[in-house]
Amino acid sequence: MKSKLSPEEQSSLLDTLKTRFAKNMHRHKNSDWKDVLAKLEKDPSKIDVLFRMEETGGEPDVVVFDEKSKELIFCDCATESPKGRRSFCYDRPALDARKEHKPANNAIDAAHEIGIKLLNEEEYRALQALEAFDKKTSSWIETPKKIRDLDGALFGDFRYDTVFFYHNGASSYYAARGFRGLLKI
């Protein structure tokens, strides 16, 4: 599938990603930018997704390269929850349930529009094992159906040198809560 970005936009993004990749080798030990670029060039539509991740403040970077599956995983590595994705409730039913003071969007729909998925608890912990994220903010995470069916949703953050997970009503939203996503290539 062909990229919808202009050659200039694509080149600028790839330069940004390459620079970030080189500055943060602790996130992807034993990975080589040439291999990352080759995978991206095979599927230019993924470059569009990375552009949307970048555009919303996610600062995507490679966090895993699975030797077995040859799968590359990009994740939002902004120090705090991406600025362009904050003040959203959890999902569409939560948004629809709000009678007043509705947020602009919800995390699940926004992730889908970008082309990523929210991190689950295991993925969020793995990201936090690379370095500390969300020291001042928090991020919605994939919520198990059992909890969501009871109108709840989960989010995580990093405080006191520890990863914490909490709950809120799915229709709640806060200026310091957004979401992180990942993209598999």
Backbone torsions as a table, in degrees:
resi	resn	phi	psi	omega
1	MET	NA	135.6	-176.6
2	LYS	-78.4	145.4	177.1
3	SER	-70.7	146.2	176.5
4	LYS	-91.7	-4.7	-179.4
5	LEU	-79.9	152.0	173.4
6	SER	-70.3	158.4	177.4
7	PRO	-56.5	-34.5	179.2
8	GLU	-67.9	-44.4	178.8
9	GLU	-63.0	-42.9	-179.2
10	GLN	-64.1	-45.5	-179.9
11	SER	-62.7	-43.6	179.2
12	SER	-62.4	-44.8	179.0
13	LEU	-62.9	-46.4	-179.1
14	LEU	-62.2	-36.2	175.5
15	ASP	-63.6	-43.7	178.8
16	THR	-61.6	-46.5	-179.3
17	LEU	-63.9	-41.0	179.6
18	LYS	-63.5	-44.4	179.0
19	THR	-62.5	-45.9	179.3
20	ARG	-62.6	-42.5	178.8
21	PHE	-57.4	-47.7	-177.7
22	ALA	-66.9	-35.4	-178.6
23	LYS	-75.7	-17.6	-171.9
24	ASN	-128.0	49.6	-177.0
25	MET	-61.8	-21.9	177.8
26	HIS	-63.4	-19.1	179.4
27	ARG	-82.1	-18.7	-173.4
28	HIS	-150.2	55.9	178.9
29	LYS	-53.6	147.2	178.2
30	ASN	65.7	17.9	175.5
31	SER	-108.2	152.8	-178.8
32	ASP	-125.1	134.4	-178.7
33	TRP	-57.1	-35.2	-179.7
34	LYS	-59.3	-38.7	178.8
35	ASP	-68.8	-39.8	178.0
36	VAL	-62.5	-48.7	-178.7
37	LEU	-61.0	-41.3	179.0
38	ALA	-60.3	-42.4	178.9
39	LYS	-65.9	-39.8	179.1
40	LEU	-66.4	-39.9	-179.8
41	GLU	-66.8	-25.9	177.1
42	LYS	-72.0	-26.2	-178.4
43	ASP	-137.8	78.6	-177.1
44	PRO	-59.0	-20.7	177.9
45	SER	-64.0	-27.0	177.5
46	LYS	-70.3	-28.7	176.2
47	ILE	-64.5	-37.1	177.2
48	ASP	-62.6	-41.0	178.7
49	VAL	-64.0	-45.3	178.5
50	LEU	-61.3	-35.3	176.5
51	PHE	-61.5	-45.1	179.4
52	ARG	-67.2	-36.1	175.6
53	MET	-61.7	-45.8	-179.5
54	GLU	-65.1	-44.2	-176.8
55	GLU	-60.8	-30.4	-179.5
56	THR	-95.2	10.3	174.0
57	GLY	91.4	14.1	-175.3
58	GLY	-76.3	-24.6	-176.2
59	GLU	50.0	60.8	-176.9
60	PRO	-64.0	144.3	176.8
61	ASP	-148.5	159.6	177.0
62	VAL	-72.2	128.4	177.3
63	VAL	-116.6	-18.6	-179.3
64	VAL	-150.1	139.8	166.4
65	PHE	-129.0	111.4	-176.8
66	ASP	-85.2	112.4	-178.3
67	GLU	-61.2	-37.4	-179.1
68	LYS	-66.9	-55.3	-175.5
69	SER	-86.1	-12.2	-174.6
70	LYS	61.6	23.2	-179.1
71	GLU	-87.2	135.3	178.7
72	LEU	-106.3	134.7	179.7
73	ILE	-120.9	121.7	172.0
74	PHE	-98.7	142.3	177.9
75	CYS	-137.9	153.8	174.6
76	ASP	-65.9	120.1	-178.0
77	CYS	-117.1	21.6	173.2
78	ALA	-61.8	141.4	-177.4
79	THR	-55.0	-43.3	177.1
80	GLU	-113.3	165.0	-179.5
81	SER	-50.7	134.1	-174.2
82	PRO	-51.2	127.4	-174.7
83	LYS	-58.4	-37.6	-178.0
84	GLY	-77.7	6.0	-178.2
85	ARG	-131.6	25.1	-179.7
86	ARG	-100.0	167.3	179.8
87	SER	64.5	35.0	175.1
88	PHE	-111.2	143.6	170.6
89	CYS	-78.1	-175.9	-170.6
90	TYR	-74.9	-54.1	-174.4
91	ASP	-146.1	178.0	-176.9
92	ARG	-59.7	-46.8	178.5
93	PRO	-58.4	-37.4	178.1
94	ALA	-66.3	-41.6	178.6
95	LEU	-63.6	-45.7	-179.4
96	ASP	-64.6	-29.2	-178.1
97	ALA	-74.8	-20.5	-179.4
98	ARG	-71.7	128.2	-179.8
99	LYS	-86.0	-33.2	179.9
100	GLU	-144.9	167.3	-179.5
101	HIS	52.6	47.1	179.9
102	LYS	-71.0	139.0	173.8
103	PRO	-71.6	168.3	-177.8
104	ALA	-66.8	-27.8	-176.1
105	ASN	-162.3	-174.1	175.2
106	ASN	-129.6	155.7	-173.2
107	ALA	-62.2	-43.6	-177.0
108	ILE	-64.1	-48.2	179.6
109	ASP	-65.5	-41.3	-179.9
110	ALA	-63.2	-41.2	177.5
111	ALA	-61.6	-44.0	178.9
112	HIS	-61.6	-42.3	178.9
113	GLU	-62.4	-36.6	178.7
114	ILE	-73.6	-34.8	-178.4
115	GLY	104.6	21.7	-179.3
116	ILE	-122.1	174.1	173.7
117	LYS	-121.2	149.6	175.5
118	LEU	-63.1	149.7	175.1
119	LEU	-71.0	146.4	170.9
120	ASN	-93.4	179.2	-176.5
121	GLU	-58.7	-44.6	-179.6
122	GLU	-63.6	-43.8	179.4
123	GLU	-66.2	-38.9	178.9
124	TYR	-64.5	-42.7	177.4
125	ARG	-62.7	-41.8	180.0
126	ALA	-63.3	-41.3	177.1
127	LEU	-62.6	-44.6	-179.6
128	GLN	-65.7	-23.7	177.5
129	ALA	-70.8	-21.6	179.1
130	LEU	-77.7	-40.0	177.2
131	GLU	-172.9	166.8	-177.0
132	ALA	-80.8	124.1	176.2
133	PHE	-120.7	160.4	175.7
134	ASP	58.1	48.3	177.0
135	LYS	-77.1	-23.0	179.9
136	LYS	-121.7	-13.1	-178.4
137	THR	-119.8	-174.8	174.0
138	SER	-141.8	163.9	-177.6
139	SER	-134.6	129.9	172.0
140	TRP	-58.1	144.6	173.6
141	ILE	-125.8	164.2	176.7
142	GLU	-54.4	130.1	-176.4
143	THR	-107.8	131.2	177.2
144	PRO	-58.0	145.0	-177.5
145	LYS	-53.7	-41.3	-178.2
146	LYS	-57.2	-43.1	179.4
147	ILE	-72.4	-43.0	-178.1
148	ARG	-64.4	-36.2	178.6
149	ASP	-62.9	-20.0	178.0
150	LEU	-98.4	17.0	178.5
151	ASP	71.7	19.5	177.8
152	GLY	-103.7	166.3	174.5
153	ALA	-152.1	155.2	-176.0
154	LEU	-108.0	150.9	173.0
155	PHE	-145.0	159.8	-179.9
156	GLY	-128.7	161.9	173.0
157	ASP	-158.1	-179.5	-179.4
158	PHE	-127.1	111.8	179.0
159	ARG	-137.2	151.1	175.7
160	TYR	52.3	38.8	179.0
161	ASP	60.1	30.0	-175.7
162	THR	-143.8	144.4	173.0
163	VAL	-84.1	127.6	177.9
164	PHE	-118.6	146.7	170.7
165	PHE	-121.1	139.4	-178.1
166	TYR	-134.7	-178.8	178.3
167	HIS	-131.0	157.2	174.8
168	ASN	-151.5	166.1	168.8
169	GLY	-64.8	139.6	-176.1
170	ALA	-61.9	-22.4	-178.8
171	SER	-86.8	-3.3	179.2
172	SER	-75.1	155.4	174.7
173	TYR	-153.9	148.9	-175.5
174	TYR	-140.9	150.2	-179.7
175	ALA	-62.7	-24.0	-178.9
176	ALA	-102.0	11.4	177.6
177	ARG	-119.4	127.5	176.0
178	GLY	-131.9	-141.2	174.8
179	PHE	-154.0	153.0	175.1
180	ARG	-112.1	148.4	179.2
181	GLY	-133.2	172.4	176.5
182	LEU	-135.8	157.1	-179.3
183	LEU	-131.8	125.3	176.8
184	LYS	-100.2	134.0	178.9
185	ILE	-125.8	NA	NA
